Amino acid sequence: MILRLDIERLRTIDELRDFMAGSEPVDFHLTERRGAYDFVRRTVVRLGYSALTKAHKGGVRRFVAKVTGLSRAQTTRLIAQYHKTGRIEDRRRGATRPFERRYRAADIALLAEVDETLGGLCGPATRRVMRRQYEAVEFATLHWVHWYNHRRLFESLGYVPPAEFEAHYDHQLRESAMAA
């Protein structure tokens, strides 16, 4: 059932207060955000919001929140925006470069394999297990890089580790610099 409620005729604070007192069990919700913004703007203009007392402004904010279904913070923000700029506009914006949420077939197969291996754990538990595995691979990689750079025997260096060759080379440079 769709009802049309003409509340544009409410022009005084007393009329708003009477309306709010009589409509306590009724909830209102505007389905379109643009319609809610237009309603807030028209109500602020019609009631001369900037000239009202603090108590009356609170009553207008409660009325607007009740009729539009917006929160108190949203209502206050919209009224302040109108007071500052003379208009109310939707400032929400989507992400300029949203994160791509597609998974490759290999990713899906890997997640299914992990889920099957772990016995169908919940998301956070699976995430913790995957994090631990990632850290183990990272540690193994660091270990290998250290071995490759410091302990591996190079044929071109006379089968000595790079760290030992570098120390010998530095020693030779220092000796040649002292001799010169």
Summary of the structure (lengths in Angstrom):
residues: 180
radius of gyration: 35.2
end to end distance: 101.5
largest distance: 103.5
contacts: 378
relative contact order: 0.06
helix: 65%
strand: 1%
